[in-house]
Structure formats: structure tokens, C-alpha cells
Amino acid sequence: MYHATATRIARLFYDAARRRFDAVVEFFAPGLPEPLRVPVVFEAPPDLAYRDLTRALTRAAQRRGIGGV
């Protein structure tokens, strides 16, 4: 049986001086007592569409090797 992980953007801040988003992405999976929290920094303009932002933050966290849980 396949169990997918759920993802949530727990915290999100925009640093205008550095033109980047600082975020914490949480991954939830069956069998984990608590979510895995991954800090992510993503350089982007402040007017980036929400859907594109969430996708980019999730992919950035997965690149750190956490998304394969």
C-alpha cells in the first residue's frame, strides 16, 4: 500500500532587503511521530504567484533530501 506524504508551509517571511523568502516546510508521513521541518531560503520577487511559491518552496526542501521520506 502506498502512503504519500503531506506538505505544509509552516512559516513564511519575505526579506525585502535580500529579495528572498525564508520558510519552514513541514512534511507529514505515516509512522512519523511529528512532522519533519525543513528550513528553506528561496530567492524570488515579492509578487510571485502563491501556487508557484509553494511549489518552489516544496521542491527546494525536497532537493535537500527530505522529500523522499
Secondary structure, 3 states (H helix, E strand, C coil): CCCCCEEEEEEEEEECCCCEEEEEEEEECCCCCCCEEEEEEEECCCCCCHHHHHHHHHHHHHHCCCCCC
